Amino acid sequence: MPVIYNLAIYCKMCDSLFMSRRDYPIELTINNRVFLKVVIDPHYEEKHAESISDEIILELVQLLNGKIFLPKSIDEDGYQYFTNDGLELNDKRYKLIWLLHDNEIYIGVVNAYRR
């Protein structure tokens, strides 16, 4: 069962305080850094709940393991935003929007949907 963290900690991922983020333990390396959890913002559920789930998102995040990515943007607080379009899983293609921060051990999933 996922642990729900204080909403203020992950304020960059979702603008609604009524939506609960879910986090999952994971161990993978991205950009030569080790990450120990994935935090999934429920934003995807608003429009894409019929074609994606937390389980699919976790499998998509695993596809990032061992790779190097350049951020699409970096905000004033140091959050780095990434987009991977065309991730393939079970013969289906997905877009994953995620973030990292230099001072954190989590990968934040902002949104995900099927292409």
Helices and strands as residue ranges (DSSP letters): G 7-10, E 22-30, E 33-40, G 42-44, H 45-48, H 54-62, E 73-74, E 79-89, E 92-101, E 106-114
